Amino acid sequence: MPNGTTASSSPSTGPAPVPAESAASLVDREGVRAGVDDALRVACATMADELTATHPDGAPLARATEELLAGGKRLRAAFCYWSWRAHGGDPEDPRRDVVLRAGAALELFQAAALFHDDVMDASDTRRGRPTAHRAFAALHRTAGWSGDADRYGENAAILLGDLALIASHRELGDALAGVPADVAARARGVFGRMQTEVTVGQYLDVHAQVLPWGEDLAADEARSRAVVRSKSARYSVEHPIALGAALAGADDAAVAATATFGLPVGEAFQLRDDVLGVFGDARVTGKPAGDDLREGKRTVLVVRALGAASPTERDLLRSRLGDADLDEATVERLREVLVRTGALASVETLIDELTSRAFDALGSAQLAEPGATMLGMLARAAVERAA
């Protein structure tokens, strides 16, 4: 495959103006969703065969994995594919299948992260359905089995995450068989860094939740943004884009350069998620409105509200954030504080600034079309989404 910025089509002088379009329709372009879904079906069928061959009681694990994977947006896979195209990948090249399978590996890794994250956050729902640990706890109770139902559910979800992680490694490894050694090594390096950073990011999130806060707001915000970058931004956008570049044969410098676009988009993506976690429509997001307030997440949104709050508002934020039993009326009071203090507006401004920085970087990257424009369209859809 071509490397760096050389491509089979002429490089652009910057992506074309980005029209608004839904992520779902963008991911369908050039059969990306269909190709990734096909790879995931094969991966899930392989897992199901192995689990049931070990023992029939393993079948629910396979079903739970299939259910979680069925609801994904495939944005990570799309970022990977269109970065491959932007770095010279040809859709007629048989090695397109390698990129689609790498996208499936990204989706499997995300599933692993979600299984574990839902346990750590004690989340009740994911994409409008009970989270895996809640579903397995309910199965335990319905069957009248002995022991602690909640512990059983958490154990099952942790193992589900492990199985999805194993499947992601297998999918990427099998996809890279026969790929030139330097390309395979670079792709594995990107995938490995992604996994390490997400794991560290999860720990940083756990660690941040137990530290004193509200006294040094600059340090609090710096810590919150570090969690955003390491836990979500890089694996959601930056690393998928870097992986696509690596699979196109881009050299180390070109792969590293993708961060100038991918990281600010990824950070804006997660900040949008934080806004939706408080103000999103539960019918669209699939999670109860205000869940992030009940979990007490120390987001940039909350830190900025604390910095501008009156003493009464600050007391309300400190006393009620993290209360799992928050009623709708109190959730609404907290939302009003986030709006009244200007915190919501300031985070929206930050999202705009990060997006603008990303588009400046994309415009100067001299990438091939239609990949460059598609990366811009995907970025816009990611930061302007409602779910």
C-alpha positions as CSV (number, residue, x, y, z in Angstrom):
1,M,0.0,0.0,0.0
2,P,1.2,3.6,-0.4
3,N,2.8,5.3,2.5
4,G,2.6,8.7,4.2
5,T,0.8,11.2,2.1
6,T,1.3,9.6,-1.3
7,A,-2.0,8.3,-2.6
8,S,-3.7,7.0,-5.7
9,S,-5.8,10.1,-5.9
10,S,-4.6,13.6,-5.7
11,P,-4.0,15.0,-2.2
12,S,-6.4,17.7,-1.2
13,T,-5.5,21.2,-0.1
14,G,-7.9,20.6,2.8
15,P,-11.2,18.9,3.2
16,A,-14.3,20.2,1.5
17,P,-16.8,22.1,3.6
18,V,-18.4,19.6,6.0
19,P,-22.2,19.2,5.6
20,A,-24.3,18.0,8.5
21,E,-25.0,14.3,8.2
22,S,-25.8,11.6,10.7
23,A,-23.1,9.2,11.9
24,A,-25.3,6.3,10.9
25,S,-25.4,7.3,7.2
26,L,-21.7,8.2,7.1
27,V,-20.7,4.8,8.5
28,D,-22.7,3.1,5.7
29,R,-20.5,4.7,3.0
30,E,-18.4,2.2,1.0
31,G,-20.0,-0.6,2.9
32,V,-18.0,0.0,6.1
33,R,-20.8,-0.9,8.5
34,A,-21.7,-4.0,6.5
35,G,-18.1,-5.2,6.3
36,V,-17.4,-4.7,10.0
37,D,-20.7,-6.3,11.0
38,D,-19.8,-9.3,8.9
39,A,-16.5,-9.6,10.6
40,L,-18.1,-9.3,14.0
41,R,-20.7,-12.0,13.2
42,V,-17.9,-14.4,12.4
43,A,-16.0,-13.5,15.5
44,C,-19.1,-13.9,17.7
45,A,-19.9,-17.2,16.1
46,T,-16.4,-18.5,16.7
47,M,-16.7,-17.4,20.4
48,A,-20.1,-19.0,20.7
49,D,-18.8,-22.3,19.3
50,E,-15.8,-22.3,21.6
51,L,-17.9,-21.4,24.7
52,T,-20.6,-24.0,24.1
53,A,-18.0,-26.7,23.2
54,T,-16.4,-26.1,26.6
55,H,-19.8,-26.4,28.3
56,P,-23.4,-25.5,27.3
57,D,-23.7,-23.2,30.3
58,G,-21.3,-20.8,28.5
59,A,-23.9,-19.9,25.9
60,P,-25.3,-16.8,27.7
61,L,-21.9,-15.2,27.6
62,A,-21.9,-15.4,23.8
63,R,-25.4,-14.0,23.6
64,A,-24.5,-11.1,25.9
65,T,-21.5,-10.2,23.7
66,E,-23.6,-10.3,20.5
67,E,-26.3,-8.1,22.1
68,L,-23.8,-5.4,23.1
69,L,-22.1,-5.4,19.8
70,A,-25.4,-5.1,17.9
71,G,-25.9,-1.6,19.2
72,G,-22.6,0.1,18.3
73,K,-22.4,3.2,16.1
74,R,-19.2,1.8,14.4
75,L,-17.6,5.3,14.6
76,R,-14.3,3.9,15.6
77,A,-14.2,1.5,12.7
78,A,-15.3,4.3,10.3
79,F,-12.5,6.6,11.6
80,C,-10.0,3.7,11.0
81,Y,-11.3,3.0,7.5
82,W,-11.5,6.6,6.2
83,S,-8.0,7.3,7.6
84,W,-6.8,4.3,5.6
85,R,-8.5,5.9,2.5
86,A,-7.1,9.3,3.4
87,H,-3.5,7.8,3.5
88,G,-3.8,6.2,0.2
89,G,-5.9,3.0,0.7
90,D,-7.7,1.8,-2.4
91,P,-11.2,0.3,-1.9
92,E,-10.5,-2.1,-4.8
93,D,-7.4,-3.5,-3.0
94,P,-8.1,-6.9,-1.4
95,R,-6.4,-5.6,1.7
96,R,-9.5,-3.5,2.4
97,D,-10.7,-6.6,4.3
98,V,-7.8,-6.2,6.7
99,V,-9.0,-2.7,7.5
100,L,-12.6,-3.8,8.1
101,R,-11.4,-6.6,10.3
102,A,-9.2,-4.1,12.2
103,G,-12.4,-2.0,12.6
104,A,-14.1,-5.1,14.1
105,A,-11.2,-5.5,16.5
106,L,-11.7,-1.9,17.6
107,E,-15.4,-2.6,18.2
108,L,-14.6,-5.7,20.2
109,F,-12.1,-3.8,22.3
110,Q,-14.8,-1.1,23.0
111,A,-17.2,-3.9,24.1
112,A,-14.5,-5.1,26.5
113,A,-14.1,-1.6,27.9
114,L,-17.9,-1.1,28.2
115,F,-18.4,-4.4,30.1
116,H,-15.8,-3.4,32.6
117,D,-16.7,0.3,32.8
118,D,-20.4,-0.5,33.5
119,V,-19.3,-2.6,36.5
120,M,-16.9,0.1,37.8
121,D,-19.6,2.8,37.4
122,A,-22.4,0.6,38.7
123,S,-24.4,1.6,35.6
124,D,-27.9,0.1,35.2
125,T,-28.5,0.6,31.5
126,R,-26.5,0.6,28.3
127,R,-28.1,1.5,25.0
128,G,-31.5,1.2,26.4
129,R,-31.0,-2.3,27.8
130,P,-29.9,-3.5,31.3
131,T,-26.1,-3.6,31.6
132,A,-24.5,-7.0,31.5
133,H,-23.9,-7.2,35.2
134,R,-27.5,-6.2,36.0
135,A,-28.8,-8.8,33.4
136,F,-26.8,-11.6,34.8
137,A,-27.8,-10.7,38.4
138,A,-31.5,-10.8,37.3
139,L,-30.9,-14.2,35.7
140,H,-29.5,-15.4,39.0
141,R,-32.5,-14.1,41.0
142,T,-35.0,-15.5,38.5
143,A,-33.4,-18.9,38.6
144,G,-33.3,-18.9,42.4
145,W,-29.6,-19.8,42.5
146,S,-27.6,-19.7,45.7
147,G,-25.2,-17.0,46.6
148,D,-25.1,-13.3,46.0
149,A,-26.9,-12.3,42.7
150,D,-25.1,-9.0,42.3
151,R,-21.7,-10.5,42.9
152,Y,-22.6,-13.2,40.3
153,G,-23.6,-10.5,37.8
154,E,-20.4,-8.5,38.3
155,N,-18.2,-11.6,38.0
156,A,-20.0,-12.5,34.7
157,A,-19.5,-9.0,33.3
158,I,-15.8,-9.0,34.2
159,L,-15.4,-12.3,32.3
160,L,-17.4,-11.0,29.4
161,G,-15.0,-8.1,29.2
162,D,-12.0,-10.5,29.2
163,L,-13.6,-12.6,26.4
164,A,-14.2,-9.5,24.3
165,L,-10.6,-8.4,24.8
166,I,-9.4,-11.8,23.8
167,A,-11.6,-11.7,20.7
168,S,-10.3,-8.3,19.7
169,H,-6.7,-9.5,19.9
170,R,-7.5,-12.6,17.8
171,E,-9.4,-10.5,15.2
172,L,-6.5,-8.1,14.7
173,G,-3.9,-10.8,14.8
174,D,-5.7,-12.9,12.2
175,A,-6.4,-9.8,10.0
176,L,-2.7,-8.9,10.0
177,A,-1.5,-12.4,8.8
178,G,0.1,-11.9,5.5
179,V,0.4,-8.1,5.8
180,P,4.0,-6.7,5.3
181,A,5.9,-7.1,8.5
182,D,6.6,-3.3,9.0
183,V,2.9,-2.5,8.5
184,A,1.8,-5.2,10.9
185,A,4.3,-4.1,13.5
186,R,3.2,-0.5,13.3
187,A,-0.5,-1.5,13.5
188,R,0.1,-3.7,16.6
189,G,2.0,-0.9,18.2
190,V,-0.9,1.5,17.8
191,F,-3.4,-1.1,19.1
192,G,-1.1,-1.9,22.1
193,R,-0.7,1.8,23.1
194,M,-4.5,2.2,22.8
195,Q,-5.2,-0.6,25.3
196,T,-2.6,0.6,27.7
197,E,-3.8,4.2,27.7
198,V,-7.4,3.2,28.2
199,T,-6.5,1.0,31.1
200,V,-4.4,3.8,32.7
201,G,-7.3,6.2,31.9
202,Q,-9.7,4.0,33.8
203,Y,-7.4,4.0,36.8
204,L,-7.0,7.8,36.6
205,D,-10.8,8.1,36.7
206,V,-11.1,5.9,39.7
207,H,-8.2,7.7,41.4
208,A,-9.7,11.1,40.7
209,Q,-13.0,10.2,42.3
210,V,-11.3,9.7,45.7
211,L,-9.1,12.8,45.8
212,P,-10.2,16.0,47.5
213,W,-11.6,18.4,45.0
214,G,-13.1,21.9,44.7
215,E,-10.2,23.6,46.4
216,D,-7.8,23.9,43.4
217,L,-10.1,24.1,40.5
218,A,-7.4,24.5,37.9
219,A,-5.8,21.2,39.1
220,D,-9.2,19.6,39.1
221,E,-9.9,20.6,35.5
222,A,-6.4,19.5,34.4
223,R,-7.1,16.1,36.0
224,S,-10.5,15.8,34.4
225,R,-9.2,16.6,31.0
226,A,-6.3,14.1,31.4
227,V,-8.9,11.4,32.2
228,V,-10.9,12.5,29.1
229,R,-7.9,12.2,26.8
230,S,-6.5,8.9,28.1
231,K,-9.7,7.1,28.9
232,S,-11.8,8.1,25.9
233,A,-10.4,10.6,23.4
234,R,-7.5,8.6,22.2
235,Y,-9.2,5.2,21.8
236,S,-12.4,6.7,20.4
237,V,-10.8,8.8,17.7
238,E,-7.1,9.3,17.8
239,H,-6.0,5.7,17.8
240,P,-8.5,4.4,15.2
241,I,-7.3,7.1,12.9
242,A,-3.6,6.2,13.6
243,L,-4.4,2.5,13.0
244,G,-6.0,3.3,9.6
245,A,-2.9,5.3,8.6
246,A,-0.6,2.5,9.8
247,L,-2.6,-0.1,7.7
248,A,-2.2,2.2,4.7
249,G,1.6,1.9,5.0
250,A,2.1,5.4,6.5
251,D,5.5,5.8,8.2
252,D,6.0,6.6,11.9
253,A,6.0,10.3,11.4
254,A,2.7,10.2,9.4
255,V,1.1,8.0,11.9
256,A,2.1,10.3,14.8
257,A,0.9,13.3,12.8
258,T,-2.7,12.0,12.9
259,A,-2.9,13.0,16.6
260,T,-3.0,16.7,15.6
261,F,-6.5,16.0,14.2
262,G,-7.6,12.9,16.1
263,L,-6.9,14.0,19.7
264,P,-8.9,17.3,19.7
265,V,-11.8,15.5,18.0
266,G,-11.6,12.7,20.6
267,E,-11.6,15.2,23.4
268,A,-14.5,17.1,21.9
269,F,-16.3,13.8,21.5
270,Q,-16.0,12.9,25.1
271,L,-16.9,16.4,26.3
272,R,-20.1,16.0,24.2
273,D,-20.7,12.7,26.0
274,D,-20.3,14.5,29.3
275,V,-22.9,17.0,28.3
276,L,-25.3,14.3,27.1
277,G,-24.8,12.4,30.4
278,V,-26.5,15.4,32.1
279,F,-28.7,17.0,29.5
280,G,-29.3,14.2,27.0
281,D,-32.7,12.8,26.2
282,A,-32.9,9.3,27.7
283,R,-35.1,8.1,24.8
284,V,-32.2,8.9,22.5
285,T,-29.1,8.2,24.7
286,G,-30.4,4.9,26.1
287,K,-29.4,6.0,29.6
288,P,-31.4,7.7,32.3
289,A,-31.1,11.5,32.2
290,G,-28.7,12.7,34.9
291,D,-27.0,9.4,35.4
292,D,-23.6,11.2,35.4
293,L,-24.8,13.3,38.3
294,R,-25.9,10.3,40.3
295,E,-22.5,8.7,39.6
296,G,-20.8,11.8,40.8
297,K,-18.5,12.1,37.7
298,R,-16.0,14.9,38.1
299,T,-16.3,16.2,34.6
300,V,-15.0,19.5,33.2
301,L,-18.7,20.6,33.2
302,V,-19.0,20.1,36.9
303,V,-15.6,21.6,37.8
304,R,-16.4,24.7,35.8
305,A,-19.8,25.0,37.6
306,L,-18.0,24.8,41.0
307,G,-15.7,27.6,40.0
308,A,-18.6,30.0,39.1
309,A,-21.1,28.8,41.7
310,S,-22.5,30.9,44.6
311,P,-21.9,29.5,48.1
312,T,-25.4,28.0,48.1
313,E,-25.0,26.5,44.6
314,R,-21.6,25.1,45.6
315,D,-23.1,23.4,48.7
316,L,-25.8,21.9,46.5
317,L,-23.2,20.5,44.0
318,R,-21.0,19.1,46.7
319,S,-23.7,17.5,48.8
320,R,-25.8,16.0,46.0
321,L,-23.3,14.9,43.3
322,G,-22.8,11.2,43.6
323,D,-26.1,10.5,45.3
324,A,-27.4,7.4,43.6
325,D,-30.9,8.2,44.8
326,L,-31.2,11.6,43.2
327,D,-34.8,12.2,42.2
328,E,-35.8,14.1,39.0
329,A,-36.5,17.3,40.8
330,T,-33.0,17.4,42.3
331,V,-31.4,16.4,39.0
332,E,-33.2,19.4,37.5
333,R,-31.9,21.7,40.2
334,L,-28.4,20.6,39.5
335,R,-28.9,21.1,35.8
336,E,-30.1,24.6,36.4
337,V,-26.9,25.3,38.4
338,L,-24.8,24.0,35.5
339,V,-26.6,26.4,33.1
340,R,-26.8,29.4,35.4
341,T,-23.1,29.3,36.3
342,G,-22.2,29.3,32.6
343,A,-20.5,25.9,32.9
344,L,-22.6,24.4,30.0
345,A,-21.9,27.4,27.7
346,S,-18.2,27.3,28.5
347,V,-18.0,23.5,27.7
348,E,-19.8,24.1,24.5
349,T,-17.3,26.8,23.6
350,L,-14.4,24.4,24.5
351,I,-16.0,21.8,22.2
352,D,-16.1,24.4,19.4
353,E,-12.5,25.4,20.0
354,L,-11.2,21.8,19.9
355,T,-13.2,21.1,16.8
356,S,-11.8,24.2,15.1
357,R,-8.3,23.2,16.0
358,A,-8.9,19.7,14.6
359,F,-10.2,21.1,11.3
360,D,-7.2,23.4,11.0
361,A,-4.9,20.4,11.4
362,L,-6.9,18.3,8.9
363,G,-6.9,21.1,6.4
364,S,-3.1,21.4,6.5
365,A,-2.4,17.6,6.4
366,Q,-2.6,17.2,2.6
367,L,-4.5,13.9,2.8
368,A,-6.2,12.1,-0.1
369,E,-9.8,12.5,-1.1
370,P,-12.4,11.4,-0.4
371,G,-10.8,10.3,2.9
372,A,-10.0,13.8,4.1
373,T,-13.5,15.0,3.7
374,M,-15.0,11.9,5.2
375,L,-12.8,12.2,8.3
376,G,-14.1,15.8,8.7
377,M,-17.7,14.7,8.3
378,L,-17.3,11.9,10.8
379,A,-15.7,14.3,13.2
380,R,-18.6,16.7,12.9
381,A,-21.1,13.9,13.4
382,A,-19.2,12.7,16.5
383,V,-19.2,16.1,18.3
384,E,-22.7,17.2,17.3
385,R,-24.5,14.0,18.1
386,A,-27.5,13.6,20.4
387,A,-26.6,10.1,21.6
